[in-house]
Amino acid sequence: MSNTPMAASPLTRAVLEIDEYVSGLGWDQPARLFALVDTARLRAQEPGLAAQLGLEDEQETTGLTPIEQEEIPAGKPLDDFLGTIAWPDPVVGCALTVERLMLPPSAEASVPEGLSDKKLAQWVAKHPDRQEVRMTVAVLRDGTRDSALRLREKDSPTEVLTGGDLVPGLAEALSATFED
């Protein structure tokens, strides 16, 4: 059963649904990309697909259905990959789930200067205050955004932080996939 609050916006519900799905797969997962489609439109235009997804009997008229896309190519930088995406019109939004290491703001002052990206990643991986985090970020064509953050050390549905501005850089990169 989903832990998604019913009063949440359709985008927040979609973000939490994706977070819950990926959480069920465990940690150390590759990045995952999802198209977001209008559930009512999907049921009307693609009843067979809606039935496969278990959506044919839902009464909700406003909602978003996440559809996982093909695997993101290994070894390709995420920003380069996102730059190659173009969504068809039925896709009203997209979401990405990615795991990263994060440092608290208090660690910023101790970051050595002049490190390459690879050396910086190695330095962060060895830092005693590092935390593993899973970020699920979603955007709609109209610019609306939402995200969910889950710390590995607090891996519980009740410990998921949500908000529209938690991962602004990633939200901007996803929004760019809808630009002409």
N, C-alpha and C positions, 0 to 999 in steps of 0.2 A: 504494500500500500504506500502511496506517495505521501511524503511529508510536506508537500507544497501547500502553502496557505491559499485557500479558495478566494480570499479577498484581494490577493495580489493581482497586479496587471497581467495580461496575457504574456507579455515579454518576460516578466519576472518568473511566472510559472514555467515558461519554456526553459529559462536558464536553470532553475532549480531541478526541473525534470532531467535535463542533460547532466547536471552535476550528480544527481542521484544515480543515473545510468552509469556514468563513468566511474563513480565511486564503487559500484558493484563489480567493476572489472579489476579493482585493486590499484595499487600505486605502480610507478615506473612504467607508465603507459606512454605511447607516442601521442603527439598532438592529434586531435580529432576535429574535423570540420563538419558542420551541419548546415543544411539549408533550412530555413524556416518558411513554412507555407501556411496560408490561412486554412484552418481546419474545415470550416464550412465549405469553402471553395473546393478543397480537396475532395470532400465527400460528394459534392455535386458533380464535379468534372472527372473524377477518377474513382468511381465507386469500388472497383476491384482492388486498387491500391489501398483505399481507405479500409476495406474489409481485411486485407492482409495486415494492416497496422492496428486492427482492432478498434477502428473509429466509427464503424457504421451505426452503432447504437447510441453513441454519445448524444446527449441533449444540448450540450453547450453550443451556443451559436457564435461566441467570440472566443477565439483561441488560436494558438499557433502550434503546428506540429513540426517537431524537429526531424529531419531526415538526414542520417549520417551519409557523408560523401565518401568517395574512394579515399584510400589511405594517402596521407601526405607523403611525398617522396622523401625517403631517408637521405640525409646528407645535403639537402637543398635548404639554404637559409629560409626561415619562415617568411621574412619580409619579401624575399624574391618570389617565393611561391604565391603569396597573397597577391602580388602584382600581376600574376597571370590569370586570375580568376575573373570571369564575367558571368553574371547570373541571368537566367531567363526571366521574363516578366512575372511568371507565377510565384517566383521566390520573393517574398516580402521582406526577408531579413536573413541573417546568417549568424552563426555562433562558432566559436573556437574554444576548445579546451586544451590547455597546455600546462605542464608542470615545470616549475622553476625553483631555483634556490633564491631566497631573499635574505637580506640583512636588515636589521633594525636601523632607523635613522641615526642612532648613536654611533654606528660603525662607519659612517661616511667619512669622518675625519681621519680614520686610520687606513683608508684605501691608498695604497702606493700609487704615485703618479707615473704616467708613461707606460703603463702595462698594455700589451696587446689584448684584444678580446679574449683570446685563448688563455693567456696568462691571468687575466682578471677572473675568468671563470674558474681557473684552478685555485686562485687565491680565495675566492668566495667559498668554494667547495671545502676548503680546509679551515675556514673561519669558525671559531667555537660558537658564535651566536647565530649561525646560519639556520634558516628554517626552510623546509620543503613546503611548497604551496602548490595547490592546483587552482588554476584560474579558468573560469568559464565566462567568456565575454560574448555578448550578443548585441547586434545593432539591427535596426530596421532601415528601410530605404529612406524614411522621413527623418532620419538622424537620431531617433530615440535609441537609447542604449541602456543596458543593464549588465550586471556581472555578479558572479559569486566567487568567493575565495574560501578555500578549505585548507587549513594547515594539517600536515601529516600527523603532527603530535596531538592534534585535537580532532581526529577523524571521526566526526559524529554529525548527523544531519542537523542537530540542534546547535552546532558550533559554526555553521556556514554564515559568513558575512556577505550581505548583498548591498548593492548600490550602483548607481549609474556612473560614478566617476572613480571607481576603485582602480581601474587599469586604463587610463585615458589613451596611452600610446597604442595599445592593442585595439581599442575601440576605434581610434582614428584609422588604423590600418585596415580594419574590417569595413569601415564606412567607405573607404576608397575603392573597395571592390564593386561598389554600386555606381561609381562615377563613369561617365562616358569616355 
